[in-house]
Amino acid sequence: MSGQSITDRIAAAQHSMTGSAISKAVCKATTHEVSGPKKKHLDYLIHCTNEMNVSIPQLADTLFERTANSSWVVVFKALITTHHLMMYGNERFIQYLASRNTLFNLHNFLDKGALQGYDMSTFIRRYSRYLNEKAMSYRLVAVDFTKMKRGVDGVMRTMTTEKLIKTLPIIQNQLDALLDFQANPNELTNGVINSAFMLLFKDSIRLFAAYNEGVINLLEKYFDMKKNQCKDALDIYKKFLCRMTKLSEFLKVAEEVGIDQGDIPDLSQAPSSLLEALEQHLASLEGRKTKELNADTRASTLSNAVSSLSSTGMSFSRMDEKEKQQALEEEQARLQALKDQRLKEIGMQTPPSASPNSQRIGIAHNNHHITHTPELFTSALSTNNVPNLNSDLFDLQPAFIPAVQSSPSISTANSAWGDLQFGGTPAKKPEMHWNQPGEKKLTGGQNWQNKTMSTTQWNPTPVAAQPMPVQHMPPAPMAFPMTTPQVPVYGMVPPQMGQMGGVPLMAPQPMMYNQPVLRPTNPFAPMPGAQMQFM
């Protein structure tokens, strides 16, 4: 069986409709697919344990419901997810599990309908027993042995004798439940059981590291203990040696299934002479006749044993450091991926901008005109919503030469005037021309386009007004109010008036706009509803 089943998809859809994201994530992590829970689902559930508005009892109950499934795959993955949250989730998750009277009641679980159902059911029963024991240990000592501080100033090294004698048996029981998993390399045949074995391997290293430090502290205090305490301490030490042998066998299986040998610690046992010294000291306290070692020999034996066990503890810490480094690298990689994705999104939203030079050149080529022409209207007209027009729209006509006086500011204006006619070729850009042909057609038409206005302000000298006969007409309603004097616009003449030969010119009348909001930039383009009246 591989892939998500129809039941998994239906359950995920139901949780999506009800809006339960936690239940959906648990369903996704515990599908019928024969592989370990996916990391993205586990990470989401870990994040949920750190959120104060998330109900931990609801999360735990959802996992317990999945263990009631008849498929060994779903049940095994539910146990793996629970174990993962106990290791890497917020501490309040394991606190809640420890507060429950019962956790997993799977000692009779058996899947008869699947291919590997019989074999995997055995490991499910053993695995659930270890998780129950792990939660029970937390209930008894209110601390997770796999997460406690280690070292010379660690919890187990600074614990008193009374607490040591009570705490070390609890660690022994949890370690016994872990080592009872007893998986052989030929039985680790799928991704589900391999995921469980990997979590058990990490727990075994950290659990035995705490166990090892507690025994070191116990040996350092042994020769100062009372008779009853020495008896309990000797029994603890003998069991410690037996569990060290079992752990070495467990680690051999881990090495055979492909776990990096650098992650597997070296177990260095204390010399056998230490056990003899401990037994002789207890016999002397009980009043039995025995040959007791002198103080120097006993101190030397104890020192060698502590040094050997300390080296074992140092090898245990290598895996923690490597895992922390790996977690840091994964976090950095995740942040870098998020950063790259964000930059990509910004790049898709903002198109690349062209340089100003390329924009000017592109406009000049597209419009066949010379750009950057000076503005002919002052700021006073601009404030009255009069649009600024380009200077190439106002090429001088011979008929208007008498009405306009040349001024020095025109010749010194920092602009280039084009002499482009319809059908002609544009003048060279770097040169400046001032041409007055005999006759020019009006610039504009259907292909006329507005171009970028130059920021150069051109303030020509005042032009003397010429007296022209004006026929008084009834004032027409003006929809476009003008608060400044009307400026005569070049080129606004009937076609029959734009000729040379002494024909009297009539004064152009202002254009009437019925829709002032829709006034175009080009005053010479035909407009619906606009009328031109002449005297």
Disulfide bonds with the S-S distance in Angstrom:
none
